[in-house]
Amino acid sequence: MTILVFGRTGQVARELAAYAGVTCLDRSEVDLEQPASCAAAIRAAAPQAVINAAAYTAVDRAEEEEVLATVINADAPAAMAQECAALDVPFVSISTDYVFDGSGDAPWVPTDPTGPLGAYGRSKLAGEQGITQAGGVYGILRTSWVVSAHGNNFVKTMRRLGAERDQLSIVADQIGGPTPARDIAAACLSMAQQLTDDAGKAGIYHFAGAPDVSWAGFARAIFTELETNCDVTDIPSSEYPTPATRPLNSRLDCSSLETTFGITRPDWRHGLSDILKELESAT
């Protein structure tokens, strides 16, 4: 199966590139700020499926660059989805827990009302809407707290800071599921393959690592795995202000993905161990 992937250097795209039959496009080959170029790339490649692993992910900067974030996160995926619909090939795109307002403590199901708190979430929600309106076979995979041995993410930041400091204050009232990029990549590929055979599986799904944990709890797990002596002090989000408001409740109910595609929630603790080993081997 030939699969065209938008993105090459991002966390999930790096993992997708390792699979046979996958061609990844970076921004030197296709400009996400020009949605028409995305459609043209799909026409030229004539793949059997398309995965969008590219996005504007600078959550705080998006508050000042919402127009740009919307072009990349909404207009470009919509153009991709429209071209896939015209070619009758499935389109899988990665979305985010930020489409929700983070209220309550129950895991979000795909049909729950959305209510993004900031520009990044609004841009990703607009992308979802553009994809669903394109009229093709699609799979939207909302995920959370992506981590890997590549790019900028919480695991790499804690690994660095834990080696430099004896104590860190970490937010403890934001709860979610850390999700290894390798598992997201595998889930996207499985969805693309299954959607090729069964268009009835199209829809919006959730995928996040288990068990749910706070950022502070996640940091402790990282330091334990590293055998790093760095104490973690729990603080509320109010003591760590950011330009963009983060959702407090990022728990995702992933049961429909398992029922429909047979894809289960990964244990992020196993993924964390693999990520840290990969980082260690690279040093």
C-alpha positions as CSV (number, residue, x, y, z in Angstrom):
1,M,0.0,0.0,0.0
2,T,1.4,3.4,-1.0
3,I,0.8,6.1,1.6
4,L,1.6,9.8,1.2
5,V,2.4,11.6,4.5
6,F,2.4,15.4,5.0
7,G,5.2,16.1,7.4
8,R,8.7,14.7,7.7
9,T,10.4,16.2,10.7
10,G,7.6,16.2,13.2
11,Q,7.3,13.6,16.0
12,V,4.7,11.4,14.3
13,A,6.0,11.9,10.8
14,R,9.5,10.7,11.9
15,E,8.0,7.5,13.1
16,L,5.8,7.1,9.9
17,A,8.9,7.5,7.7
18,A,10.2,4.1,9.0
19,Y,7.4,2.2,7.4
20,A,7.7,0.6,3.9
21,G,5.5,2.2,1.2
22,V,5.4,5.6,3.0
23,T,6.5,8.8,1.3
24,C,6.9,11.8,3.6
25,L,6.8,15.4,2.3
26,D,8.5,18.2,4.2
27,R,7.9,21.9,3.8
28,S,10.6,22.3,1.2
29,E,8.5,20.0,-1.0
30,V,5.0,21.3,-0.2
31,D,4.0,24.6,1.4
32,L,1.2,24.1,3.9
33,E,0.6,27.9,3.8
34,Q,-0.5,27.3,0.2
35,P,-3.3,24.7,0.5
36,A,-3.6,24.3,-3.3
37,S,-0.1,23.0,-3.3
38,C,-1.2,20.2,-0.9
39,A,-3.9,19.1,-3.3
40,A,-1.4,19.2,-6.2
41,A,1.0,17.0,-4.3
42,I,-1.7,14.4,-3.8
43,R,-2.7,14.5,-7.4
44,A,1.0,14.0,-8.5
45,A,1.7,11.1,-6.1
46,A,-1.6,9.3,-6.7
47,P,-1.3,7.4,-3.4
48,Q,-3.6,4.7,-2.0
49,A,-4.1,6.7,1.2
50,V,-3.0,10.1,2.7
51,I,-2.0,10.9,6.3
52,N,-1.6,14.4,7.5
53,A,1.0,14.5,10.2
54,A,1.9,18.2,9.7
55,A,0.6,21.0,11.8
56,Y,1.2,24.4,13.4
57,T,1.8,23.3,17.0
58,A,3.2,26.4,18.7
59,V,0.2,26.6,21.1
60,D,1.3,29.9,22.7
61,R,2.5,31.6,19.6
62,A,-0.8,30.8,17.9
63,E,-2.5,33.4,20.1
64,E,-0.7,36.0,18.0
65,E,-0.6,34.1,14.7
66,E,-4.1,32.6,14.6
67,V,-4.6,33.4,10.9
68,L,-1.4,31.5,10.0
69,A,-2.3,28.6,12.4
70,T,-5.7,28.4,10.7
71,V,-4.3,28.2,7.2
72,I,-1.9,25.4,8.2
73,N,-4.3,23.5,10.6
74,A,-7.6,24.1,8.8
75,D,-7.3,25.2,5.2
76,A,-4.5,22.9,4.2
77,P,-6.1,19.7,5.7
78,A,-9.4,20.7,4.1
79,A,-7.7,20.9,0.7
80,M,-6.0,17.6,1.3
81,A,-9.4,16.0,2.2
82,Q,-11.1,17.5,-0.8
83,E,-8.5,16.0,-3.2
84,C,-8.6,12.6,-1.5
85,A,-12.4,12.7,-1.9
86,A,-12.0,13.4,-5.6
87,L,-9.5,10.5,-6.0
88,D,-11.6,8.2,-3.7
89,V,-8.7,7.5,-1.3
90,P,-8.9,7.6,2.5
91,F,-7.5,10.5,4.4
92,V,-6.3,10.3,8.0
93,S,-5.5,13.5,10.0
94,I,-4.2,14.0,13.5
95,S,-6.1,16.4,15.8
96,T,-6.0,17.2,19.4
97,D,-7.7,17.3,22.8
98,Y,-7.5,21.1,22.6
99,V,-10.7,21.1,20.7
100,F,-12.4,20.6,24.1
101,D,-12.7,23.2,26.9
102,G,-11.1,20.9,29.6
103,S,-14.0,21.0,32.0
104,G,-15.1,18.2,34.3
105,D,-13.1,15.1,34.9
106,A,-14.9,12.5,32.7
107,P,-13.0,11.3,29.6
108,W,-14.1,13.1,26.5
109,V,-15.9,11.0,23.9
110,P,-15.7,11.9,20.2
111,T,-19.3,13.1,20.1
112,D,-19.0,15.5,23.1
113,P,-19.5,19.2,22.4
114,T,-16.3,21.0,21.5
115,G,-15.2,24.3,22.9
116,P,-11.6,25.2,22.4
117,L,-10.0,27.6,24.8
118,G,-7.5,29.2,22.4
119,A,-6.4,29.8,18.9
120,Y,-4.6,26.5,18.4
121,G,-7.7,24.5,19.4
122,R,-9.9,26.7,17.2
123,S,-7.6,26.1,14.2
124,K,-7.6,22.4,14.7
125,L,-11.3,22.2,15.2
126,A,-11.8,24.2,12.0
127,G,-9.6,21.6,10.3
128,E,-11.8,18.8,11.5
129,Q,-14.8,20.6,10.2
130,G,-13.2,21.1,6.8
131,I,-12.3,17.4,6.6
132,T,-15.7,16.2,7.5
133,Q,-17.3,18.5,5.0
134,A,-15.1,17.4,2.1
135,G,-17.3,14.4,1.4
136,G,-14.6,11.7,1.3
137,V,-13.6,8.8,3.5
138,Y,-11.7,10.2,6.5
139,G,-10.4,9.3,9.9
140,I,-9.7,12.1,12.4
141,L,-7.5,10.9,15.3
142,R,-7.6,13.2,18.3
143,T,-4.6,12.6,20.5
144,S,-2.8,14.3,23.4
145,W,0.5,14.9,25.1
146,V,2.7,13.6,22.2
147,V,6.2,12.4,23.2
148,S,9.1,10.8,21.4
149,A,12.9,10.9,21.1
150,H,12.5,13.6,18.5
151,G,11.5,17.2,18.4
152,N,10.4,19.3,21.4
153,N,8.4,17.5,24.0
154,F,7.9,17.1,27.7
155,V,10.1,14.0,28.1
156,K,13.1,15.6,26.5
157,T,12.6,18.8,28.5
158,M,12.3,16.9,31.8
159,R,15.4,14.8,30.9
160,R,17.4,18.0,30.4
161,L,16.0,19.9,33.4
162,G,16.3,16.9,35.7
163,A,20.0,16.7,35.1
164,E,20.4,20.4,35.8
165,R,18.2,21.0,38.9
166,D,17.4,19.4,42.2
167,Q,13.8,20.5,42.3
168,L,11.1,21.4,39.7
169,S,7.6,22.9,40.2
170,I,5.3,21.1,37.8
171,V,1.6,21.6,37.0
172,A,-0.6,19.0,38.7
173,D,-4.1,20.0,37.9
174,Q,-3.9,19.2,34.1
175,I,-4.7,15.5,33.6
176,G,-4.3,13.6,30.4
177,G,-2.7,10.6,28.6
178,P,0.9,10.9,27.4
179,T,1.0,9.3,23.9
180,P,4.1,8.0,22.2
181,A,4.4,9.2,18.7
182,R,5.4,5.7,17.6
183,D,2.0,4.4,18.7
184,I,0.2,7.3,17.0
185,A,2.0,6.5,13.7
186,A,1.0,2.8,14.0
187,A,-2.6,3.8,14.7
188,C,-2.8,6.2,11.7
189,L,-1.4,3.5,9.4
190,S,-3.9,0.9,10.7
191,M,-6.7,3.4,10.2
192,A,-5.7,4.2,6.6
193,Q,-5.4,0.5,5.7
194,Q,-8.8,-0.4,7.3
195,L,-10.6,2.6,5.8
196,T,-9.4,1.5,2.3
197,D,-11.3,-1.7,2.8
198,D,-14.3,-0.3,4.8
199,A,-15.4,3.2,4.3
200,G,-18.1,2.7,6.9
201,K,-15.4,3.1,9.6
202,A,-14.9,6.8,8.7
203,G,-15.3,9.3,11.6
204,I,-13.6,11.0,14.5
205,Y,-11.8,8.9,17.1
206,H,-9.7,9.4,20.2
207,F,-6.3,7.9,21.0
208,A,-4.2,8.5,24.0
209,G,-1.8,6.7,26.3
210,A,-2.8,5.1,29.5
211,P,-3.1,5.5,32.4
212,D,-4.2,9.1,32.7
213,V,-1.8,11.2,34.8
214,S,-0.9,14.8,35.7
215,W,2.1,16.6,34.2
216,A,3.7,16.4,37.7
217,G,3.0,12.7,37.9
218,F,4.4,12.2,34.5
219,A,7.6,14.1,35.5
220,R,8.0,11.8,38.5
221,A,7.7,8.8,36.3
222,I,10.4,10.2,33.9
223,F,12.8,10.9,36.8
224,T,12.2,7.4,38.3
225,E,13.0,5.8,34.9
226,L,16.1,7.9,34.6
227,E,17.1,7.3,38.2
228,T,17.4,11.1,38.5
229,N,17.2,12.7,42.0
230,C,15.0,15.7,41.2
231,D,12.1,16.5,43.5
232,V,8.8,17.5,42.0
233,T,6.6,20.0,43.7
234,D,2.9,20.1,42.6
235,I,1.6,23.5,41.5
236,P,-1.8,24.6,40.0
237,S,-1.9,26.0,36.5
238,S,-2.5,29.4,38.0
239,E,1.1,29.4,39.2
240,Y,2.4,28.7,35.7
241,P,0.7,31.2,33.5
242,T,1.0,30.8,29.7
243,P,-0.3,33.0,26.8
244,A,-2.7,30.1,25.8
245,T,-4.9,28.5,28.4
246,R,-4.4,24.7,28.6
247,P,-7.3,22.4,29.2
248,L,-7.4,20.9,32.7
249,N,-9.1,17.8,31.6
250,S,-7.5,16.1,28.6
251,R,-8.7,12.6,29.3
252,L,-9.9,10.9,26.1
253,D,-12.3,8.0,25.9
254,C,-10.7,5.8,23.3
255,S,-13.2,2.9,23.3
256,S,-14.7,3.6,19.9
257,L,-11.3,3.3,18.3
258,E,-10.8,-0.1,19.9
259,T,-14.3,-1.2,18.9
260,T,-14.1,-0.1,15.3
261,F,-10.4,-0.6,14.5
262,G,-9.2,-2.9,17.1
263,I,-6.6,-0.3,18.3
264,T,-6.1,-0.3,22.0
265,R,-4.6,2.4,24.2
266,P,-0.9,2.0,24.6
267,D,0.8,2.0,28.1
268,W,2.8,5.2,28.0
269,R,5.2,3.7,30.6
270,H,6.4,1.2,28.1
271,G,6.8,3.9,25.5
272,L,8.6,6.2,27.9
273,S,11.2,3.4,28.6
274,D,11.8,3.0,24.8
275,I,12.1,6.8,24.3
276,L,14.6,7.2,27.0
277,K,16.7,4.3,25.7
278,E,16.6,5.8,22.3
279,L,17.8,9.2,23.7
280,E,20.5,7.5,25.6
281,S,21.8,5.6,22.6
282,A,21.9,8.8,20.6
283,T,24.2,10.5,23.1
